[in-house]
Amino acid sequence: MLPLPFQDSNVIAPNNKDKAAKQAIRIRKKMRGDENYRNDHINFVNDVITKGYARKVPDDLLET
């Protein structure tokens, strides 16, 4: 497993919303066709959340 890229919590990242949305579409498509990839991705995301590096966005804050 690779370490997270930022050790400093004061890093200001650029707004990559459009790129992130396109990547999410690609990942979703790949997950539909590859169950092993899907399981690995889900396990990775859950691990990142468990370690406190990320948190789930509440449903009421999600854009559709």
Phi and psi in degrees as GROMACS dihedral restraints (atoms count N, CA, C in turn):
[ dihedral_restraints ]
;  ai    aj    ak    al  type     phi  dphi    fc
    3     4     5     6     1   -86.5    20    10
    4     5     6     7     1   147.4    20    10
    6     7     8     9     1   -72.3    20    10
    7     8     9    10     1   158.5    20    10
    9    10    11    12     1   -68.2    20    10
   10    11    12    13     1   148.0    20    10
   12    13    14    15     1   -71.9    20    10
   13    14    15    16     1   -23.2    20    10
   15    16    17    18     1  -113.7    20    10
   16    17    18    19     1   124.6    20    10
   18    19    20    21     1   -94.0    20    10
   19    20    21    22     1   -27.5    20    10
   21    22    23    24     1   -91.3    20    10
   22    23    24    25     1   124.4    20    10
   24    25    26    27     1   -76.7    20    10
   25    26    27    28     1    -5.4    20    10
   27    28    29    30     1   -95.7    20    10
   28    29    30    31     1    14.0    20    10
   30    31    32    33     1   -71.6    20    10
   31    32    33    34     1   132.4    20    10
   33    34    35    36     1  -104.8    20    10
   34    35    36    37     1   113.3    20    10
   36    37    38    39     1   -93.5    20    10
   37    38    39    40     1   152.0    20    10
   39    40    41    42     1   -71.2    20    10
   40    41    42    43     1   163.6    20    10
   42    43    44    45     1   -78.0    20    10
   43    44    45    46     1   107.4    20    10
   45    46    47    48     1  -112.7    20    10
   46    47    48    49     1    30.9    20    10
   48    49    50    51     1   -56.1    20    10
   49    50    51    52     1   -46.5    20    10
   51    52    53    54     1   -63.0    20    10
   52    53    54    55     1   -44.5    20    10
   54    55    56    57     1   -64.0    20    10
   55    56    57    58     1   -41.3    20    10
   57    58    59    60     1   -64.1    20    10
   58    59    60    61     1   -39.6    20    10
   60    61    62    63     1   -64.2    20    10
   61    62    63    64     1   -43.3    20    10
   63    64    65    66     1   -64.2    20    10
   64    65    66    67     1   -40.6    20    10
   66    67    68    69     1   -64.8    20    10
   67    68    69    70     1   -39.4    20    10
   69    70    71    72     1   -61.7    20    10
   70    71    72    73     1   -38.8    20    10
   72    73    74    75     1   -64.6    20    10
   73    74    75    76     1   -43.4    20    10
   75    76    77    78     1   -63.7    20    10
   76    77    78    79     1   -43.0    20    10
   78    79    80    81     1   -64.1    20    10
   79    80    81    82     1   -44.2    20    10
   81    82    83    84     1   -59.9    20    10
   82    83    84    85     1   -43.0    20    10
   84    85    86    87     1   -63.1    20    10
   85    86    87    88     1   -43.9    20    10
   87    88    89    90     1   -65.2    20    10
   88    89    90    91     1   -37.8    20    10
   90    91    92    93     1   -62.5    20    10
   91    92    93    94     1   -35.9    20    10
   93    94    95    96     1   -65.0    20    10
   94    95    96    97     1   -29.5    20    10
   96    97    98    99     1   -99.7    20    10
   97    98    99   100     1    -9.2    20    10
   99   100   101   102     1  -139.9    20    10
  100   101   102   103     1    98.6    20    10
  102   103   104   105     1   -63.2    20    10
  103   104   105   106     1   -37.5    20    10
  105   106   107   108     1   -63.5    20    10
  106   107   108   109     1   -43.5    20    10
  108   109   110   111     1   -60.9    20    10
  109   110   111   112     1   -43.9    20    10
  111   112   113   114     1   -57.9    20    10
  112   113   114   115     1   -49.7    20    10
  114   115   116   117     1   -63.3    20    10
  115   116   117   118     1   -42.4    20    10
  117   118   119   120     1   -62.6    20    10
  118   119   120   121     1   -41.6    20    10
  120   121   122   123     1   -65.8    20    10
  121   122   123   124     1   -45.6    20    10
  123   124   125   126     1   -61.0    20    10
  124   125   126   127     1   -44.0    20    10
  126   127   128   129     1   -62.4    20    10
  127   128   129   130     1   -40.8    20    10
  129   130   131   132     1   -63.7    20    10
  130   131   132   133     1   -47.6    20    10
  132   133   134   135     1   -63.5    20    10
  133   134   135   136     1   -43.3    20    10
  135   136   137   138     1   -62.0    20    10
  136   137   138   139     1   -37.7    20    10
  138   139   140   141     1   -64.8    20    10
  139   140   141   142     1   -42.8    20    10
  141   142   143   144     1   -62.1    20    10
  142   143   144   145     1   -41.5    20    10
  144   145   146   147     1   -67.9    20    10
  145   146   147   148     1   -44.9    20    10
  147   148   149   150     1   -59.3    20    10
  148   149   150   151     1   -39.6    20    10
  150   151   152   153     1   -75.9    20    10
  151   152   153   154     1    -6.8    20    10
  153   154   155   156     1    84.4    20    10
  154   155   156   157     1    12.4    20    10
  156   157   158   159     1   -79.5    20    10
  157   158   159   160     1   -19.8    20    10
  159   160   161   162     1  -147.7    20    10
  160   161   162   163     1   168.3    20    10
  162   163   164   165     1  -142.5    20    10
  163   164   165   166     1   155.8    20    10
  165   166   167   168     1   -70.9    20    10
  166   167   168   169     1   142.1    20    10
  168   169   170   171     1   -85.4    20    10
  169   170   171   172     1   128.7    20    10
  171   172   173   174     1   -59.4    20    10
  172   173   174   175     1   144.5    20    10
  174   175   176   177     1   -54.5    20    10
  175   176   177   178     1   -36.6    20    10
  177   178   179   180     1   -70.7    20    10
  178   179   180   181     1   -11.1    20    10
  180   181   182   183     1  -100.9    20    10
  181   182   183   184     1    -4.5    20    10
  183   184   185   186     1   -76.2    20    10
  184   185   186   187     1   139.6    20    10
  186   187   188   189     1   -89.7    20    10
  187   188   189   190     1   147.9    20    10
